[in-house]
Amino acid sequence: MSGYKISKDMVEQVLDKKFIKVYDLQYDEGRHYLDATRRSLDELVAIKTEDEFKKMLPDAVSCVVIIDNDGDEPKLLLSYEYRYPAGRFILGVPAGLIDESDKAFEYPVLETAKREILEETGIRIDTSRDRLSVINPLLFSTPGMTDELTVLLF
């Protein structure tokens, strides 16, 4: 199965705002698709080779957190927070963007997960007793609209 090969010269930036950019991807003669992203032109997922894609660092983490205390049933930890695009508080897993400071660590996604879980729940992950592992390293949550990549952690 093959898709379309999109090169950098087939991409035109149509919007550049502080938190979002929109690119017009010309994937075939006269055929276009819009990509909403935080990325610069050089970092767009659509123009990456398969090898470059596999080496990409995701934009964010999403954490499936199970609280397993002795004597209690295991519990799924969810956060309840306001999300501007939804215009309301929503229930979700602890999540957040990978910061520049996280990238200095050997395993940036694990550092981001620990930081986000602490920020959103007050729970401090102690890797000497708590297990932290990657379920899916590169997951697109809304690939019909954006190239934002997240890593799903447990």
C-alpha positions in Angstrom: 0.0 0.0 0.0 1.4 3.4 -0.9 0.3 6.9 -0.3 1.3 10.2 -1.8 4.8 11.6 -1.6 4.7 15.2 -0.4 7.9 17.2 -0.7 8.8 20.5 0.9 8.3 22.3 -2.4 4.6 21.1 -2.5 3.8 22.8 0.8 2.6 26.4 1.3 2.1 28.1 4.6 -1.3 29.8 4.8 -1.4 30.8 8.5 1.2 31.5 11.1 -0.1 32.4 14.6 1.6 32.0 18.0 0.2 28.5 18.8 -0.8 27.2 15.4 0.2 27.2 11.8 -1.7 25.9 8.8 -0.1 24.5 5.7 -1.6 23.7 2.3 -0.2 20.3 1.2 -0.5 19.8 -2.5 -0.5 16.0 -2.6 -1.3 15.6 -6.3 -1.9 17.9 -9.3 -4.6 20.3 -8.3 -5.3 18.4 -5.1 -4.7 20.0 -1.7 -5.2 19.2 2.0 -4.8 21.6 5.0 -2.6 20.6 7.9 -3.0 22.4 11.3 0.1 22.1 13.3 2.6 23.6 15.8 5.5 22.6 13.6 7.8 24.6 11.3 7.9 23.7 7.6 11.1 21.6 8.0 9.4 19.6 10.8 6.2 18.7 9.1 5.4 15.0 9.4 4.0 14.8 5.8 7.4 15.5 4.3 9.4 13.1 6.5 10.8 9.9 5.1 9.9 6.7 6.9 13.3 6.6 8.7 12.9 10.3 9.7 9.4 9.6 11.0 10.5 6.7 13.2 13.2 8.9 14.8 10.7 11.8 15.6 10.1 13.0 19.1 6.3 13.4 19.7 4.8 16.7 20.6 3.0 15.5 23.7 2.3 12.7 26.2 -0.9 11.1 27.2 -0.7 9.0 30.4 -2.9 6.1 31.3 -2.4 6.0 35.1 -3.7 3.1 37.2 -3.7 3.6 41.0 -3.1 0.2 42.6 -3.1 0.5 46.4 -3.0 -2.7 48.5 -6.4 -3.8 49.5 -8.2 -1.6 47.0 -9.5 -2.2 43.5 -7.2 -0.6 40.8 -8.5 2.8 39.7 -8.0 4.7 36.5 -6.9 8.2 37.2 -8.5 10.9 35.1 -8.1 14.7 35.1 -10.9 17.2 34.7 -9.7 20.4 33.1 -10.8 23.3 31.0 -10.0 23.0 27.3 -10.4 26.2 25.3 -11.2 24.5 21.9 -14.0 22.6 23.6 -15.2 25.6 25.6 -15.7 23.6 28.7 -14.2 21.3 31.3 -13.6 17.8 30.0 -12.5 14.5 31.5 -9.3 13.0 30.1 -6.0 11.4 31.0 -3.2 13.5 32.3 -1.4 14.9 29.3 0.7 17.7 28.0 3.3 19.0 25.6 7.0 18.0 25.7 8.9 21.1 26.9 12.3 22.1 25.6 13.7 21.4 29.1 12.4 17.8 28.9 14.4 17.2 25.7 17.7 17.5 27.7 17.0 14.2 29.4 17.9 10.7 28.1 14.2 9.8 27.9 12.2 13.0 27.3 8.8 11.4 27.1 9.2 9.8 30.5 10.3 13.1 32.1 7.3 14.8 30.5 5.0 12.1 31.8 6.3 12.5 35.3 6.1 16.3 35.1 2.5 16.3 33.7 1.2 13.7 36.2 2.6 15.8 39.0 1.3 19.1 37.6 -2.2 17.8 36.9 -2.8 15.4 39.8 -0.2 16.2 42.5 1.1 12.6 42.3 4.9 12.3 42.2 6.1 9.3 40.1 8.9 7.4 41.8 10.6 5.2 39.2 12.1 3.0 42.0 8.5 1.8 42.9 6.3 3.0 40.0 6.4 1.5 36.6 6.4 3.9 33.7 6.4 2.5 30.2 5.5 3.4 26.6 2.4 1.8 25.1 2.6 3.5 21.7 5.6 5.8 20.8 3.9 7.8 17.9 0.2 8.2 18.0 -1.9 10.6 15.9 -5.1 11.6 17.8 -6.7 13.5 14.9 -4.8 12.8 11.7 -7.6 14.1 9.5 -6.9 17.6 10.8 -3.4 17.8 12.3 0.0 16.2 12.4 0.3 16.5 16.2 1.9 13.4 17.6 1.5 12.1 21.1 3.1 9.2 22.9 0.8 7.0 25.0 2.3 5.9 28.3 1.2 3.6 31.1 
